[in-house]
Amino acid sequence: MLYHKYRPRFFKDVIGQEVIVKILKNFLKQNPPHGYLFSGERGTGKTSLARIYARALNCLDRQEGEPCGRCFVCKLFEENKFLDLIEIDAASHRKIEDMRNIIEHIGFKPIQGKYKIFIIDEAHSLTEEASNALLKTLEEPPSFAIFILATTEPQRILPTIHSRVQRLDFRRIPLPKIVEKLEFICRNEKINYEQPALYLIAEESNGSLRDAETLLEKIISILEPGQNLDQEIVSEFLGHVSLKIVLKLIELISKNKLKESLQLVQEVYSSGHDLNFLIKSLIKTLREMIFLKIHPEYQKHLLIEKPKEIIEKEKELADTFSLEKLRKLIALLFETDNLLKKEPPSPLVPLEISLIEYFDLK
């Protein structure tokens, strides 16, 4: 799997969490704390950084905080044979009995390294009894034991555990950083790609690098030999409406063609496309049109993620609307999005009504 193949092995490979990397490297320069809480959305690097930190703590020849990658301990890590790293999935090992097994391990000194590291993933899944047992261990841990709790729901962790650990909050990975990593993977895997297609994948992942890499792998698997990874393929795979259709609908609206606009929306729906995505794409594109209208330099920002011809089309369409009409259209689409969340009898109705209302405003 691409996610495992390109998983970071050193601090320098981690993207989007520069502040946390710096903090962990500073901990390595002193007596490191014995308890940590890594909190953040899924796919943001919590367990990957926990493993790198565990490796750095035990490395025999660290270079400016980085594991050397050459010593006996680093080689054991590479081969998944380091016995002093214990990883627990609290989602499936959440009971007091499971925690007691961990506590029994703590009594034994490390076999291969300086520290015995316990990484508890999905730590919020622990029962109250198991959490209390862990708390007692965190209060007086052996000098060689280090606990790293990873969670997507820090509010479910006992406040008393919070008070005994160093909490590090992982942020969502920025879009350009995800695209940069996807480009690196495509080059290594000899995949011809268009950058806008990678932006679509990154947007779909919602800040999770793991989700982006998994999605990329799925899309690559359907490519024909020599076929480019482009926007059309990604949109089709996701069941999303292509940007060309979105622009066509905006153009019909700009030309006051209500009948044709409603017909296109019907065709999109009949083709099995997601109307929620169509509405979000319309809002996003209209927002870009507003910025292109009031701030021409915004084009430089868009060139990172969109082909020049698409941006030129957006500029051309923006000139056919007033700012007030663009604002009203976006407001109506926001109302449509809210109505769709209430599961109307027909998903088409809210969008059709919004279009009719917009044309009545003219």
C-alpha beads as a LAMMPS data file, in Angstrom:
LAMMPS data file: protein, C-alpha beads

362 atoms
361 bonds

1 atom types
1 bond types

-500.0 500.0 xlo xhi
-500.0 500.0 ylo yhi
-500.0 500.0 zlo zhi

Masses

1 110.0

Atoms # bond

1 1 1 0.000 0.000 0.000
2 1 1 1.217 3.492 -0.851
3 1 1 0.430 4.733 2.644
4 1 1 2.767 2.168 4.216
5 1 1 5.382 2.441 1.474
6 1 1 5.717 6.214 1.856
7 1 1 5.151 6.448 5.598
8 1 1 7.711 8.862 7.149
9 1 1 10.661 7.195 8.860
10 1 1 12.478 10.323 10.035
11 1 1 11.379 13.682 11.459
12 1 1 12.485 15.365 8.220
13 1 1 9.944 13.261 6.268
14 1 1 6.967 14.505 8.319
15 1 1 4.900 17.195 6.596
16 1 1 2.524 19.744 8.064
17 1 1 3.525 19.231 11.727
18 1 1 6.709 21.306 11.926
19 1 1 5.918 22.784 15.359
20 1 1 5.336 19.369 16.937
21 1 1 8.530 18.003 15.374
22 1 1 10.464 20.896 16.902
23 1 1 8.924 20.276 20.338
24 1 1 9.752 16.557 20.246
25 1 1 13.331 17.263 19.184
26 1 1 13.678 19.644 22.123
27 1 1 12.408 16.923 24.472
28 1 1 15.221 14.690 23.211
29 1 1 17.804 17.194 24.505
30 1 1 16.666 16.710 28.110
31 1 1 15.118 14.047 30.287
32 1 1 12.021 13.356 28.173
33 1 1 8.555 13.434 29.786
34 1 1 7.039 10.022 30.463
35 1 1 3.560 10.760 29.130
36 1 1 2.232 12.339 25.907
37 1 1 -1.169 12.913 24.372
38 1 1 -1.124 13.232 20.573
39 1 1 -4.526 14.601 19.545
40 1 1 -5.831 15.481 16.101
41 1 1 -7.859 14.372 13.093
42 1 1 -7.191 10.982 11.514
43 1 1 -4.374 10.741 8.998
44 1 1 -2.424 13.717 10.346
45 1 1 0.644 11.740 11.460
46 1 1 0.031 10.939 15.142
47 1 1 1.149 7.297 15.178
48 1 1 3.838 7.918 12.548
49 1 1 5.430 10.629 14.705
50 1 1 5.016 8.469 17.801
51 1 1 7.063 5.733 16.121
52 1 1 9.722 8.148 14.896
53 1 1 9.990 9.628 18.408
54 1 1 10.263 6.141 19.920
55 1 1 13.034 5.359 17.454
56 1 1 14.863 8.620 18.180
57 1 1 14.634 8.033 21.946
58 1 1 16.395 4.679 21.572
59 1 1 18.775 5.495 18.702
60 1 1 22.427 4.962 19.624
61 1 1 23.757 7.746 17.398
62 1 1 21.212 10.551 16.947
63 1 1 22.185 13.277 14.501
64 1 1 20.657 16.649 15.516
65 1 1 17.591 14.879 16.879
66 1 1 17.172 12.553 13.889
67 1 1 17.492 8.762 14.250
68 1 1 20.705 7.743 12.480
69 1 1 19.111 4.906 10.488
70 1 1 22.308 2.834 10.790
71 1 1 22.692 1.651 14.372
72 1 1 21.530 -1.667 15.832
73 1 1 18.306 -0.161 17.231
74 1 1 17.393 1.673 13.995
75 1 1 17.844 -1.515 12.007
76 1 1 15.540 -3.376 14.400
77 1 1 12.937 -0.639 13.887
78 1 1 13.274 -0.976 10.109
79 1 1 12.614 -4.707 10.374
80 1 1 9.762 -4.297 12.912
81 1 1 11.773 -6.365 15.386
82 1 1 12.294 -3.809 18.171
83 1 1 10.833 -5.563 21.214
84 1 1 10.655 -2.496 23.461
85 1 1 7.984 -0.826 21.318
86 1 1 4.519 -1.983 22.351
87 1 1 1.585 -0.723 20.275
88 1 1 -1.980 -1.170 21.479
89 1 1 -5.192 -0.456 19.628
90 1 1 -7.480 0.708 22.411
91 1 1 -10.520 0.322 20.171
92 1 1 -10.168 -3.478 20.425
93 1 1 -8.166 -3.693 23.696
94 1 1 -10.096 -1.291 25.883
95 1 1 -10.901 -3.243 29.050
96 1 1 -9.271 -3.271 32.475
97 1 1 -7.810 -6.738 31.769
98 1 1 -5.976 -5.380 28.711
99 1 1 -4.551 -2.505 30.739
100 1 1 -3.387 -4.906 33.454
101 1 1 -1.435 -6.842 30.822
102 1 1 0.308 -3.599 29.849
103 1 1 1.075 -2.785 33.483
104 1 1 2.680 -6.227 33.886
105 1 1 4.985 -5.388 30.958
106 1 1 6.125 -2.211 32.676
107 1 1 7.783 -4.155 35.466
108 1 1 10.383 -5.564 33.063
109 1 1 13.290 -3.402 31.934
110 1 1 13.878 -2.754 28.214
111 1 1 15.487 -5.638 26.333
112 1 1 17.036 -3.876 23.328
113 1 1 16.897 -0.145 24.003
114 1 1 17.082 2.520 26.680
115 1 1 13.321 3.122 26.846
116 1 1 10.267 0.907 26.677
117 1 1 7.653 2.784 24.629
118 1 1 3.900 2.168 24.860
119 1 1 1.844 3.675 22.005
120 1 1 -1.892 3.504 22.763
121 1 1 -3.907 4.354 19.659
122 1 1 -7.570 5.434 19.901
123 1 1 -6.915 6.064 23.597
124 1 1 -10.362 7.628 24.045
125 1 1 -11.868 4.130 23.600
126 1 1 -10.496 2.890 26.941
127 1 1 -13.140 2.126 29.548
128 1 1 -13.192 4.250 32.699
129 1 1 -11.700 1.392 34.718
130 1 1 -8.877 0.913 32.190
131 1 1 -8.237 4.671 32.121
132 1 1 -7.985 4.760 35.914
133 1 1 -5.519 1.867 35.866
134 1 1 -3.446 3.722 33.270
135 1 1 -3.630 6.877 35.398
136 1 1 -2.018 5.111 38.360
137 1 1 0.852 4.026 36.121
138 1 1 1.280 7.532 34.694
139 1 1 1.528 8.946 38.231
140 1 1 4.633 6.897 39.089
141 1 1 6.090 5.356 35.922
142 1 1 9.445 3.574 35.909
143 1 1 12.278 5.759 34.606
144 1 1 12.494 3.685 31.418
145 1 1 8.763 3.708 30.508
146 1 1 7.224 6.205 28.093
147 1 1 3.527 6.378 27.180
148 1 1 2.194 8.010 24.015
149 1 1 -1.591 8.201 23.786
150 1 1 -3.029 8.993 20.350
151 1 1 -6.623 10.123 19.947
152 1 1 -9.044 11.877 17.621
153 1 1 -11.294 12.760 20.565
154 1 1 -9.192 14.322 23.346
155 1 1 -12.328 15.520 25.185
156 1 1 -13.074 11.882 26.046
157 1 1 -9.748 11.411 27.844
158 1 1 -9.942 11.705 31.651
159 1 1 -8.994 15.208 32.866
160 1 1 -6.667 13.576 35.407
161 1 1 -4.752 11.908 32.550
162 1 1 -4.590 15.259 30.729
163 1 1 -2.872 16.754 33.767
164 1 1 -0.124 14.127 33.724
165 1 1 0.857 14.161 30.052
166 1 1 2.257 16.582 27.500
167 1 1 -0.545 17.340 25.038
168 1 1 0.427 18.003 21.416
169 1 1 -2.336 19.019 19.000
170 1 1 -1.896 17.898 15.400
171 1 1 -3.441 20.151 12.758
172 1 1 -4.920 19.112 9.428
173 1 1 -2.284 18.905 6.698
174 1 1 -2.419 22.020 4.439
175 1 1 -3.659 21.377 0.904
176 1 1 -0.414 22.361 -0.902
177 1 1 1.603 20.068 1.408
178 1 1 -0.639 17.097 0.578
179 1 1 -0.344 17.833 -3.154
180 1 1 3.436 18.065 -2.812
181 1 1 3.535 14.587 -1.238
182 1 1 1.176 13.154 -3.892
183 1 1 3.420 14.580 -6.628
184 1 1 6.425 12.914 -5.004
185 1 1 4.592 9.573 -4.952
186 1 1 3.455 9.899 -8.594
187 1 1 6.992 10.680 -9.759
188 1 1 8.380 7.690 -7.841
189 1 1 5.650 5.395 -9.160
190 1 1 6.151 6.683 -12.757
191 1 1 2.553 7.970 -12.962
192 1 1 1.834 10.781 -15.427
193 1 1 -0.381 13.307 -13.677
194 1 1 -1.948 16.741 -13.913
195 1 1 -1.571 18.851 -10.779
196 1 1 -5.250 19.936 -10.678
197 1 1 -6.216 16.252 -10.384
198 1 1 -4.045 15.932 -7.286
199 1 1 -5.724 19.021 -5.809
200 1 1 -9.094 17.306 -6.223
201 1 1 -7.760 14.285 -4.316
202 1 1 -6.281 16.523 -1.612
203 1 1 -9.551 18.439 -1.203
204 1 1 -11.496 15.182 -0.860
205 1 1 -9.142 14.004 1.906
206 1 1 -10.058 16.976 4.127
207 1 1 -6.578 17.437 5.574
208 1 1 -5.804 13.732 6.063
209 1 1 -2.629 12.703 4.263
210 1 1 -3.392 9.022 4.812
211 1 1 -6.809 9.375 3.174
212 1 1 -5.237 11.245 0.239
213 1 1 -2.615 8.533 -0.300
214 1 1 -5.234 5.776 -0.060
215 1 1 -7.502 7.563 -2.538
216 1 1 -4.588 8.126 -4.934
217 1 1 -3.797 4.414 -4.867
218 1 1 -7.400 3.482 -5.685
219 1 1 -7.517 5.883 -8.640
220 1 1 -4.138 4.721 -9.960
221 1 1 -5.464 1.155 -9.967
222 1 1 -8.096 2.025 -12.613
223 1 1 -5.725 3.823 -14.996
224 1 1 -4.975 2.199 -18.328
225 1 1 -1.264 1.761 -19.237
226 1 1 0.127 5.165 -20.194
227 1 1 -3.068 6.986 -19.206
228 1 1 -2.692 10.375 -17.498
229 1 1 -4.154 11.039 -14.075
230 1 1 -6.358 14.056 -14.845
231 1 1 -9.308 15.933 -13.369
232 1 1 -11.910 14.071 -15.411
233 1 1 -10.746 10.671 -14.121
234 1 1 -10.672 11.840 -10.491
235 1 1 -14.106 13.489 -10.759
236 1 1 -15.580 10.369 -12.379
237 1 1 -14.060 8.108 -9.725
238 1 1 -15.420 10.262 -6.904
239 1 1 -18.824 10.538 -8.535
240 1 1 -18.368 14.276 -8.659
241 1 1 -19.479 16.699 -11.318
242 1 1 -16.603 17.901 -13.474
243 1 1 -15.570 21.541 -13.340
244 1 1 -16.562 21.921 -16.990
245 1 1 -20.195 21.133 -16.120
246 1 1 -20.078 23.546 -13.182
247 1 1 -18.813 26.328 -15.471
248 1 1 -21.401 25.447 -18.103
249 1 1 -24.208 25.809 -15.551
250 1 1 -22.850 29.183 -14.385
251 1 1 -22.665 30.300 -18.009
252 1 1 -26.306 29.320 -18.606
253 1 1 -27.301 31.257 -15.486
254 1 1 -25.351 34.299 -16.690
255 1 1 -27.266 34.188 -20.003
256 1 1 -30.647 34.062 -18.233
257 1 1 -31.398 30.577 -19.588
258 1 1 -33.581 29.149 -16.842
259 1 1 -35.004 26.249 -18.865
260 1 1 -31.558 25.090 -19.992
261 1 1 -30.163 25.499 -16.452
262 1 1 -32.887 23.315 -14.961
263 1 1 -32.384 20.766 -17.729
264 1 1 -28.645 20.554 -17.029
265 1 1 -29.285 20.069 -13.302
266 1 1 -31.728 17.258 -14.182
267 1 1 -29.093 15.613 -16.412
268 1 1 -26.500 15.806 -13.658
269 1 1 -28.896 14.186 -11.188
270 1 1 -30.005 11.495 -13.670
271 1 1 -26.356 10.617 -14.298
272 1 1 -26.020 9.647 -10.645
273 1 1 -23.825 12.575 -9.610
274 1 1 -23.854 13.978 -6.091
275 1 1 -25.944 17.180 -5.953
276 1 1 -24.280 18.151 -2.683
277 1 1 -20.945 18.218 -4.464
278 1 1 -22.433 20.198 -7.358
279 1 1 -23.673 22.861 -4.935
280 1 1 -20.352 23.017 -3.070
281 1 1 -18.491 23.277 -6.396
282 1 1 -20.808 26.069 -7.519
283 1 1 -20.218 27.997 -4.273
284 1 1 -16.439 27.489 -4.491
285 1 1 -16.310 28.595 -8.141
286 1 1 -18.535 31.629 -7.548
287 1 1 -16.327 32.645 -4.634
288 1 1 -13.280 32.445 -6.903
289 1 1 -15.114 34.572 -9.475
290 1 1 -15.765 37.235 -6.827
291 1 1 -12.090 37.344 -5.862
292 1 1 -10.995 37.462 -9.499
293 1 1 -13.374 40.379 -9.967
294 1 1 -12.214 42.458 -6.999
295 1 1 -8.601 41.324 -6.710
296 1 1 -6.859 40.417 -10.019
297 1 1 -3.721 39.209 -8.196
298 1 1 -5.825 36.321 -6.876
299 1 1 -5.202 34.626 -10.230
300 1 1 -1.647 33.779 -9.119
301 1 1 -3.056 31.817 -6.188
302 1 1 -5.484 29.886 -8.414
303 1 1 -2.755 28.968 -10.906
304 1 1 -1.353 26.601 -8.275
305 1 1 -4.388 24.352 -8.448
306 1 1 -6.142 25.083 -11.757
307 1 1 -5.191 25.231 -15.448
308 1 1 -4.897 28.717 -16.938
309 1 1 -7.775 28.151 -19.385
310 1 1 -10.167 27.370 -16.509
311 1 1 -9.166 30.561 -14.687
312 1 1 -9.623 32.591 -17.868
313 1 1 -13.112 31.119 -18.234
314 1 1 -13.929 32.054 -14.639
315 1 1 -12.710 35.626 -15.258
316 1 1 -14.809 35.824 -18.405
317 1 1 -17.914 34.635 -16.531
318 1 1 -17.214 36.966 -13.595
319 1 1 -17.478 39.939 -15.971
320 1 1 -21.065 38.938 -16.825
321 1 1 -22.220 39.242 -13.193
322 1 1 -22.368 42.141 -10.764
323 1 1 -20.946 41.552 -7.294
324 1 1 -24.449 41.816 -5.867
325 1 1 -25.793 39.088 -8.157
326 1 1 -22.890 36.785 -7.301
327 1 1 -23.538 37.395 -3.610
328 1 1 -27.254 36.605 -3.966
329 1 1 -26.559 33.457 -5.949
330 1 1 -24.120 32.173 -3.329
331 1 1 -26.615 32.973 -0.546
332 1 1 -29.318 30.975 -2.326
333 1 1 -26.949 28.038 -2.797
334 1 1 -26.095 28.065 0.917
335 1 1 -29.835 27.827 1.637
336 1 1 -30.053 24.932 -0.819
337 1 1 -27.200 23.135 0.930
338 1 1 -28.954 23.484 4.302
339 1 1 -32.239 22.190 2.864
340 1 1 -30.524 19.129 1.386
341 1 1 -29.235 18.216 4.854
342 1 1 -32.878 17.894 5.951
343 1 1 -33.436 15.138 3.348
344 1 1 -36.252 16.622 1.215
345 1 1 -38.588 14.267 -0.737
346 1 1 -36.546 14.992 -3.874
347 1 1 -32.939 16.285 -3.763
348 1 1 -33.619 18.195 -6.969
349 1 1 -36.320 20.442 -5.527
350 1 1 -34.180 22.757 -3.311
351 1 1 -31.719 23.476 -6.137
352 1 1 -34.463 23.986 -8.712
353 1 1 -36.331 26.398 -6.413
354 1 1 -33.128 28.352 -5.724
355 1 1 -32.461 28.764 -9.438
356 1 1 -36.029 29.916 -10.054
357 1 1 -35.741 32.405 -7.175
358 1 1 -32.472 33.747 -8.572
359 1 1 -33.990 34.298 -12.026
360 1 1 -36.949 36.085 -10.392
361 1 1 -34.470 38.539 -8.847
362 1 1 -33.259 39.688 -12.258

Bonds

1 1 1 2
2 1 2 3
3 1 3 4
4 1 4 5
5 1 5 6
6 1 6 7
7 1 7 8
8 1 8 9
9 1 9 10
10 1 10 11
11 1 11 12
12 1 12 13
13 1 13 14
14 1 14 15
15 1 15 16
16 1 16 17
17 1 17 18
18 1 18 19
19 1 19 20
20 1 20 21
21 1 21 22
22 1 22 23
23 1 23 24
24 1 24 25
25 1 25 26
26 1 26 27
27 1 27 28
28 1 28 29
29 1 29 30
30 1 30 31
31 1 31 32
32 1 32 33
33 1 33 34
34 1 34 35
35 1 35 36
36 1 36 37
37 1 37 38
38 1 38 39
39 1 39 40
40 1 40 41
41 1 41 42
42 1 42 43
43 1 43 44
44 1 44 45
45 1 45 46
46 1 46 47
47 1 47 48
48 1 48 49
49 1 49 50
50 1 50 51
51 1 51 52
52 1 52 53
53 1 53 54
54 1 54 55
55 1 55 56
56 1 56 57
57 1 57 58
58 1 58 59
59 1 59 60
60 1 60 61
61 1 61 62
62 1 62 63
63 1 63 64
64 1 64 65
65 1 65 66
66 1 66 67
67 1 67 68
68 1 68 69
69 1 69 70
70 1 70 71
71 1 71 72
72 1 72 73
73 1 73 74
74 1 74 75
75 1 75 76
76 1 76 77
77 1 77 78
78 1 78 79
79 1 79 80
80 1 80 81
81 1 81 82
82 1 82 83
83 1 83 84
84 1 84 85
85 1 85 86
86 1 86 87
87 1 87 88
88 1 88 89
89 1 89 90
90 1 90 91
91 1 91 92
92 1 92 93
93 1 93 94
94 1 94 95
95 1 95 96
96 1 96 97
97 1 97 98
98 1 98 99
99 1 99 100
100 1 100 101
101 1 101 102
102 1 102 103
103 1 103 104
104 1 104 105
105 1 105 106
106 1 106 107
107 1 107 108
108 1 108 109
109 1 109 110
110 1 110 111
111 1 111 112
112 1 112 113
113 1 113 114
114 1 114 115
115 1 115 116
116 1 116 117
117 1 117 118
118 1 118 119
119 1 119 120
120 1 120 121
121 1 121 122
122 1 122 123
123 1 123 124
124 1 124 125
125 1 125 126
126 1 126 127
127 1 127 128
128 1 128 129
129 1 129 130
130 1 130 131
131 1 131 132
132 1 132 133
133 1 133 134
134 1 134 135
135 1 135 136
136 1 136 137
137 1 137 138
138 1 138 139
139 1 139 140
140 1 140 141
141 1 141 142
142 1 142 143
143 1 143 144
144 1 144 145
145 1 145 146
146 1 146 147
147 1 147 148
148 1 148 149
149 1 149 150
150 1 150 151
151 1 151 152
152 1 152 153
153 1 153 154
154 1 154 155
155 1 155 156
156 1 156 157
157 1 157 158
158 1 158 159
159 1 159 160
160 1 160 161
161 1 161 162
162 1 162 163
163 1 163 164
164 1 164 165
165 1 165 166
166 1 166 167
167 1 167 168
168 1 168 169
169 1 169 170
170 1 170 171
171 1 171 172
172 1 172 173
173 1 173 174
174 1 174 175
175 1 175 176
176 1 176 177
177 1 177 178
178 1 178 179
179 1 179 180
180 1 180 181
181 1 181 182
182 1 182 183
183 1 183 184
184 1 184 185
185 1 185 186
186 1 186 187
187 1 187 188
188 1 188 189
189 1 189 190
190 1 190 191
191 1 191 192
192 1 192 193
193 1 193 194
194 1 194 195
195 1 195 196
196 1 196 197
197 1 197 198
198 1 198 199
199 1 199 200
200 1 200 201
201 1 201 202
202 1 202 203
203 1 203 204
204 1 204 205
205 1 205 206
206 1 206 207
207 1 207 208
208 1 208 209
209 1 209 210
210 1 210 211
211 1 211 212
212 1 212 213
213 1 213 214
214 1 214 215
215 1 215 216
216 1 216 217
217 1 217 218
218 1 218 219
219 1 219 220
220 1 220 221
221 1 221 222
222 1 222 223
223 1 223 224
224 1 224 225
225 1 225 226
226 1 226 227
227 1 227 228
228 1 228 229
229 1 229 230
230 1 230 231
231 1 231 232
232 1 232 233
233 1 233 234
234 1 234 235
235 1 235 236
236 1 236 237
237 1 237 238
238 1 238 239
239 1 239 240
240 1 240 241
241 1 241 242
242 1 242 243
243 1 243 244
244 1 244 245
245 1 245 246
246 1 246 247
247 1 247 248
248 1 248 249
249 1 249 250
250 1 250 251
251 1 251 252
252 1 252 253
253 1 253 254
254 1 254 255
255 1 255 256
256 1 256 257
257 1 257 258
258 1 258 259
259 1 259 260
260 1 260 261
261 1 261 262
262 1 262 263
263 1 263 264
264 1 264 265
265 1 265 266
266 1 266 267
267 1 267 268
268 1 268 269
269 1 269 270
270 1 270 271
271 1 271 272
272 1 272 273
273 1 273 274
274 1 274 275
275 1 275 276
276 1 276 277
277 1 277 278
278 1 278 279
279 1 279 280
280 1 280 281
281 1 281 282
282 1 282 283
283 1 283 284
284 1 284 285
285 1 285 286
286 1 286 287
287 1 287 288
288 1 288 289
289 1 289 290
290 1 290 291
291 1 291 292
292 1 292 293
293 1 293 294
294 1 294 295
295 1 295 296
296 1 296 297
297 1 297 298
298 1 298 299
299 1 299 300
300 1 300 301
301 1 301 302
302 1 302 303
303 1 303 304
304 1 304 305
305 1 305 306
306 1 306 307
307 1 307 308
308 1 308 309
309 1 309 310
310 1 310 311
311 1 311 312
312 1 312 313
313 1 313 314
314 1 314 315
315 1 315 316
316 1 316 317
317 1 317 318
318 1 318 319
319 1 319 320
320 1 320 321
321 1 321 322
322 1 322 323
323 1 323 324
324 1 324 325
325 1 325 326
326 1 326 327
327 1 327 328
328 1 328 329
329 1 329 330
330 1 330 331
331 1 331 332
332 1 332 333
333 1 333 334
334 1 334 335
335 1 335 336
336 1 336 337
337 1 337 338
338 1 338 339
339 1 339 340
340 1 340 341
341 1 341 342
342 1 342 343
343 1 343 344
344 1 344 345
345 1 345 346
346 1 346 347
347 1 347 348
348 1 348 349
349 1 349 350
350 1 350 351
351 1 351 352
352 1 352 353
353 1 353 354
354 1 354 355
355 1 355 356
356 1 356 357
357 1 357 358
358 1 358 359
359 1 359 360
360 1 360 361
361 1 361 362
